[in-house]
Amino acid sequence: MSADFLSLAMVTVIGLLAGTAIGLFIGYLMKKQRSRWADMTGREKAINIALIVVCSAICIAGLAWRFFLN
């Protein structure tokens, strides 16, 4: 596997963007979001952050597997 910096950066950034969008959408479907960040409880904030982190990690891993290992 040989990838230059730009390829790694693109996979990371696209994975972060896609993971953030998917995580926020899942949080919205679960009714764990409010219109303002300050209106959410600590548990709702933690759930949203966890969803974003997990979805971003999955998207980055999937993109890396697709473009670097195949």
C-alpha positions as CSV (number, residue, x, y, z in Angstrom):
1,M,0.0,0.0,0.0
2,S,1.5,3.3,-1.0
3,A,-0.6,6.4,-0.8
4,D,0.4,10.0,-0.9
5,F,-0.6,12.6,1.7
6,L,-3.3,14.1,-0.4
7,S,-5.1,10.7,-0.9
8,L,-4.9,10.0,2.9
9,A,-6.3,13.5,3.6
10,M,-9.1,13.1,1.1
11,V,-10.2,9.8,2.5
12,T,-10.1,11.2,6.1
13,V,-12.0,14.4,5.3
14,I,-14.6,12.7,3.2
15,G,-15.0,10.0,5.9
16,L,-15.4,12.7,8.5
17,L,-18.0,14.6,6.5
18,A,-20.0,11.5,5.6
19,G,-19.8,10.1,9.2
20,T,-20.9,13.4,10.7
21,A,-23.9,13.6,8.4
22,I,-24.9,10.0,9.0
23,G,-24.4,10.3,12.8
24,L,-26.5,13.5,13.0
25,F,-29.2,11.9,10.9
26,I,-29.3,8.9,13.1
27,G,-29.5,11.2,16.2
28,Y,-32.3,13.1,14.5
29,L,-34.2,9.9,13.8
30,M,-33.7,8.8,17.5
31,K,-35.1,12.1,18.7
32,K,-31.9,12.9,20.5
33,Q,-31.4,16.3,19.1
34,R,-32.7,19.8,19.9
35,S,-32.6,22.9,17.8
36,R,-29.8,24.4,20.0
37,W,-26.8,22.6,21.5
38,A,-27.4,24.3,24.9
39,D,-31.0,22.9,25.0
40,M,-29.7,19.3,25.0
41,T,-29.0,17.3,28.2
42,G,-25.6,15.9,28.8
43,R,-26.8,12.4,27.9
44,E,-28.1,13.7,24.5
45,K,-24.9,15.5,23.8
46,A,-22.8,12.4,24.6
47,I,-25.1,10.2,22.4
48,N,-24.7,12.6,19.5
49,I,-20.9,12.8,19.9
50,A,-20.6,9.0,20.1
51,L,-22.8,8.6,17.0
52,I,-20.6,11.0,15.1
53,V,-17.3,9.5,16.2
54,V,-18.5,5.9,15.5
55,C,-20.0,6.7,12.1
56,S,-17.0,8.7,11.1
57,A,-14.6,5.9,12.1
58,I,-16.7,3.4,10.1
59,C,-16.8,5.7,7.0
60,I,-13.1,6.3,7.1
61,A,-12.3,2.6,7.5
62,G,-14.7,1.7,4.7
63,L,-13.2,4.3,2.3
64,A,-9.7,3.3,3.2
65,W,-10.5,-0.3,2.6
66,R,-12.2,0.5,-0.7
67,F,-9.5,2.8,-2.1
68,F,-6.3,1.6,-0.6
69,L,-6.6,-2.1,-0.1
70,N,-8.4,-3.1,-3.3
